[in-house]
Structures are given as structure tokens and as C-alpha cells.
Amino acid sequence: MTGVDIKELPLTADAAARSEHYAEVINAIQLALEGESDWVAVMATVACLLHQAFEYYHWTGFFQAGPPGADTLVIGPYQGHMGCLRIAYARGVCGAAARTRATQLVPDVSRFPGYIACASSTRSEVVVPVVEEGSGRLMAVLDIDSDHPAAFTEVDAKHLEELCAWLGRQGYRS
């Protein structure tokens, strides 16, 4: 599938508009990925479609889980400025999501202990783990940054968690 055209949602959208927009975007992602089995192609498509669909997303991408026992994330497909290449599980918002297997919703990154400033303009961040259903293996984390403070809400987190859970159920091999 090509030519997905989704309008960009502004930061000022209310919870109902955000929720409706996420439903539309996630549906478009699922349709675009129908029949795709390559994990890199999947991550690239998800990052691209999400990044284009939300005005307040300024960096959108994946950090893949490194080799077993390495406790390191490695940059994957993304949209935006150059990201950090590797992140230890012990550091930053992405590391916390990988370590705890829990979503990190951070309204003010300057107040997050051990925050890694890959871009000095980032003000808020949401990171959601992608965990393979059945094995519980961490596949990646979906990292989204914004140059706006408190850009992400529980609505964003909920829908991104649903998307990442769906990715974890698809049997993609990382």
C-alpha cells in the first residue's frame, strides 16, 4: 500500500479528537503493513506514518533491543534529526522503558533523572516498549519526542500502547 494521506493533528486537539485521530492513523498503519513480514520495513513505516500524522511529534522512531545480555538499545528507523546511536538500559527515558517494560510519559524531560539529551530542543517525550507476545522478549521501544512541554497525554500513551501491543502480536522477527 502506498499513498497514505492523513492530515496532521495539532497539539491543541482535545482528548476526543486525539483519540479519533489515533484510531484513523493506527488503522492506516495496519492496512499499510498488511502482508509485510520484515521488521525493519515495519518500524520504518510506523515511524513515518506516525511522524507525519501529528504536528507535535518532532522525533519519531524505534530503538531496537540489542543482543541478549547487552542491556543496550540500538537506533532503528526514525524520522527527525539524528538520534543517539546506542542507549544503555540504565540511562534515560528509553532505557527506563526497556528496563521496566513500561510506558514512560514524561511531560518535562529536564526533570527526568538521567535524561539523555539527544536533541537540545526536546521538552517532552513518550516511550513505549514493544514486547513479543508469548516470549515476553523486548523487541524495541517506540520513542516520540516533542519540542513542546507536556505535549503527550494519557490519550497518546494509551493509543501508542495499543499499537505497540499489536506489533508485539504480529510475530515480526527482530
SVG drawing of the C-alpha trace seen along z (x, -y; Angstrom):
<svg xmlns="http://www.w3.org/2000/svg" viewBox="-14 -24 40 42">
<polyline fill="none" stroke="black" stroke-width="0.4" points="0.0,0.0 1.3,-3.4 0.0,-7.0 -1.4,-7.0 -2.7,-10.6 -3.6,-11.5 -4.0,-15.1 -1.7,-16.3 -3.3,-16.7 -2.3,-19.9 -1.0,-20.0 -4.2,-21.9 -6.5,-19.0 -8.7,-17.8 -8.8,-14.2 -11.7,-13.2 -10.0,-14.5 -6.7,-12.9 -8.4,-9.5 -10.3,-9.6 -7.1,-10.6 -5.1,-7.8 -7.8,-5.3 -7.5,-6.6 -3.7,-6.5 -3.4,-3.1 -5.9,-1.7 -3.8,-3.2 -0.7,-1.7 -2.3,1.8 -3.5,1.5 -0.1,0.4 1.6,3.3 -0.8,6.0 1.3,8.8 4.7,7.3 7.0,9.5 10.2,7.6 10.7,5.9 12.8,3.1 10.2,2.2 7.5,2.4 9.4,0.0 10.2,-2.4 6.5,-2.5 5.2,-3.0 7.7,-5.8 6.9,-7.6 3.1,-7.4 3.1,-8.5 5.6,-11.3 3.5,-12.8 0.2,-12.5 0.9,-14.6 2.1,-18.2 3.7,-17.9 5.8,-14.9 9.4,-16.2 11.3,-12.9 9.6,-9.6 11.4,-6.3 12.5,-3.0 15.4,-1.8 15.8,2.0 16.8,4.3 20.5,5.2 21.8,8.8 20.6,10.8 22.5,9.7 23.8,6.5 21.2,4.3 21.6,1.8 19.2,0.3 20.4,-0.4 18.9,-3.0 16.4,-1.8 14.3,-3.5 13.2,-7.0 12.0,-10.4 13.6,-13.6 17.1,-14.8 20.0,-12.4 19.3,-10.3 21.6,-8.7 23.0,-5.5 23.0,-3.4 21.3,-3.8 22.0,-1.7 19.0,-0.3 20.3,-2.1 20.1,-5.6 17.4,-7.9 13.7,-7.6 14.2,-4.9 16.4,-2.9 13.8,-3.1 11.1,-1.9 13.3,1.0 14.3,1.9 10.8,1.8 8.9,2.8 6.5,-0.1 5.5,-3.2 7.3,-6.4 5.2,-9.5 7.5,-12.5 5.9,-16.0 9.3,-17.7 12.4,-15.9 14.6,-18.2 13.1,-16.7 13.7,-13.1 16.6,-11.5 19.4,-10.5 17.8,-12.1 19.9,-11.9 19.6,-15.0 19.9,-13.6 18.4,-17.0 18.5,-20.1 15.1,-21.3 13.2,-18.3 10.9,-19.3 8.6,-16.2 8.7,-12.5 6.7,-9.3 8.4,-5.9 6.5,-2.6 8.1,0.8 7.3,3.3 7.3,6.8 6.9,10.0 3.7,11.7 4.3,15.1 8.0,14.9 8.0,11.5 11.1,10.6 11.7,6.9 11.9,6.2 12.2,2.4 11.0,-0.8 8.9,-3.4 10.3,-6.8 8.5,-10.0 9.9,-13.5 8.3,-16.9 9.7,-20.4 6.6,-21.4 6.4,-20.9 3.7,-18.4 2.8,-17.6 1.8,-14.0 -1.2,-12.9 -2.6,-9.7 -4.6,-9.5 -1.4,-9.5 0.1,-6.8 -3.0,-4.6 -3.1,-4.5 0.6,-4.1 0.5,-1.2 -2.3,0.4 -0.2,0.0 2.9,1.5 1.0,4.4 -0.4,5.1 3.2,5.0 4.2,7.5 1.4,9.9 2.4,10.0 5.3,12.4 7.8,10.0 11.4,11.2 13.9,8.6"/>
</svg>
